[in-house]
Amino acid sequence: MWRNYKRSIVMMMAVAIGLWGGLLALGIANGLVTERQRTTIEQHISHIQIHNPQFLKDDNIRNHIGNHGDLMDIISSVPEVTGYSGRTMVSGMLATANLTSGVRIIGIDPPMEDQTSGIGSNIIEGSFFEGPGRNPVLIGRTLADKIKVQERSRVVLTFQDQDNEIISAAFRVAGIFQTSNTTFDETHVYILQSDLISYLDSIPVVSEIAIILDDIDESGRVAGLLKEKVPDLEVRTWAEVSPDLSYLDEMFGVMITIILGIILLAMAFGLVNTMLMSVYERIQELGMLMAIGMNKKKIFSMILLETSFITFGGAMGGVLLGHITIRAIQNTGLNLAVVGGDSLDYMGFPSVIYPHLDTSFFYTLTIMVIITVFLAAIFPALRALRLKPAEAVRHE
């Protein structure tokens, strides 16, 4: 290694920088995917949703969940559940003097809803149904900008009751919220469940029950348990509600392997070049060793060890540097708003990313580096093994 120490150091630095850059890129990408999953689940779809099967085909208020009170008692008895909320939902129109826009109107019980979507913490202007006032409504920042309204502005909501009769009512903007998804903010508004029920002239009905668990990995098991208890209702996990979110999570695992493979493949070509140069420089010495009885197994082991020292030396430096960089950014977050934050919001990605990589990832990386070392050592070693001692000793 140290016969030409400059070349060895350059190769080790190349390995270290390559792995550092790859780990940093993967950490940011993983943080992006993880934050999108977390914010989408916590702010919008929850871990589990329950509906009347007919509601998924026709979101008319008549397709509500029967005996929702008994169902909520069942849900509250499940130890893994940390919060749940019953929502009354209708499709309608929001109109102002400036513009009319189609929206999904969600009637909520504020304390229960704040346990599931945390919408109260996303209020950026006004209040979360606090203080006196008739017919308060919460609208998203994107929608507020579109229709040019602000806190205490008057809007008109139009929707249908269960008999398809048109209902229009005036509401006043109590607050403006902002989530990680601007498309959601533009198409959804929140009103009090009691107000919506009163205009529908109906008994209290629930269109959707959203459930938050203490562990996302328990979603499938808890959903299966609820399906057994309410077989006539549609119980879906977050992965079933949003298949694209589940697919993105699975795709990222494949993407990690592909990116690492590309990085290690480039590293392998550099190692092969370095080790071939090392072999060519020592043809005479290798011939001498073979002439005095050093077998091919030991020659192969010598080249493999030299390749391993260079690779693992650089890999350890790259992994350590990558780990330190990711941990440093993870604590403060990486704000991508300056490079297109609005575009990320439209796709449901948060602007602030907290890079991280699971511990299991580093085990996978170690295995891939070992395989790379072995493959990179084969060609130079075979070149050395094909040397003829008599010719190699006379090589100049």
C-alpha positions, 0 to 999 in steps of 0.5 A, a space after each residue: 500500500 505504502 510503496 506508492 502512498 500518494 496513489 493509495 491515499 487518493 484512492 482511499 479519499 475517492 472511496 470516502 468522498 463517494 460514500 459520503 456523497 452517496 450517504 448524504 443524498 440517500 439520507 436526504 431522500 429518505 428524510 423526504 420520503 419519511 416526512 411525506 409519509 408522516 405528515 400525510 398520515 398525521 395531517 390527512 389520512 390517519 393510520 386507519 379509516 372506516 367508512 360505509 362501503 357505499 360512501 366510497 362509491 357515492 359520498 352522499 351524506 345518506 351513506 353514513 356509518 350506522 351505530 357509530 357510537 357503539 363503534 367508537 366505544 370499540 375503537 376506544 377500547 383498543 390499547 394501540 389507539 391514541 386518538 380517533 375522530 368521527 367526521 361528517 363529510 359532504 362535497 360542495 361549493 365555496 363562494 365569495 364575491 370574487 370566486 367560486 371553488 369546489 371543496 370537500 366540507 368536513 364537519 368536525 368535533 374540534 377536540 377529537 379532530 385535534 387528536 387525529 389530524 392536529 389541524 389546530 396546530 396548523 392554524 397560521 391566522 385566526 383561531 381553531 374555532 375559539 371565541 364566540 361567533 356563528 358558523 365559523 369555517 377554517 380554510 387553507 392558505 392556498 384557497 384563501 389566496 385563491 379566493 382573496 379572503 382573510 380572517 373574518 371574511 364572509 363566505 357561502 357554502 353550498 351542498 346537498 342534504 341526504 334528499 339531494 336538496 340544495 342548501 346554502 349558508 353563510 359562514 365566517 372565516 375563523 382561521 386559516 390553516 396550512 399543511 404540507 400539501 397545498 392541494 389539500 389546503 385548496 380543496 378542503 374546509 372545516 366547519 363544526 360538525 354540529 353546524 353541518 348537522 343542523 343544516 342537514 336537518 338530520 340526526 348526528 351522522 358520521 361519514 368517516 372515522 379516522 384513527 391514529 395509533 401509537 405505532 404505524 406498524 400496528 396498522 394492519 393488525 388493528 385494522 384486521 381486528 376491527 374488520 372482525 368486529 364490524 364486517 359490514 363496514 370498510 376498514 382500510 389502513 393508510 396503505 390502502 387509503 393511499 397506495 401511492 404513499 405505500 408504493 413510494 415507501 417500497 420504491 425507496 428501498 429499491 432505490 437505495 440499493 440501486 444508488 449504492 450499487 452504482 456508487 460501489 460499481 464506480 468505486 470497483 473500477 477505480 480499485 481495479 485500476 489501482 490494483 492493476 497498476 500495483 501488480 504491474 509495478 511489482 511483476 519482478 517481485 511477484 515473480 521472485 516470490 513465486 520462484 522461491 515457492 510462494 503459492 498462488 493462494 497466498 499471492 491472491 490473499 496478498 492482493 485481496 488484503 491490500 485491496 481490503 485495506 484501501 477500500 475499508 480505510 476509505 469506506 470507514 472514513 466515508 461512513 463516519 463523515 456521512 454519519 456525522 453530516 447527517 446527524 448534524 443536519 438532522 438536528 436542525 433540518 434542511 430547508 428546501 424552500 429556497 430551491 422550490 418549496 412551493 413545488 414540493 408543497 403541491 406534491 405533498 412533500 414538506 419544505 423542511 427535511 430531516 435526513 436520517 438512515 436506519 441502522 440496518 442500512 449500514 449493515 447492508 452497506 457493509 455487505 455490499 462493500 465486502 462484495 465489491 472488495 472481492 470482485 475488485 480484487 479478482 481481476 488484478 489477482 488473476 493477472 498476478 497468478 498468470 505470471 510465469 516466474 522465469 519471465 517475471 524475474 527478468 521483467 524490467 
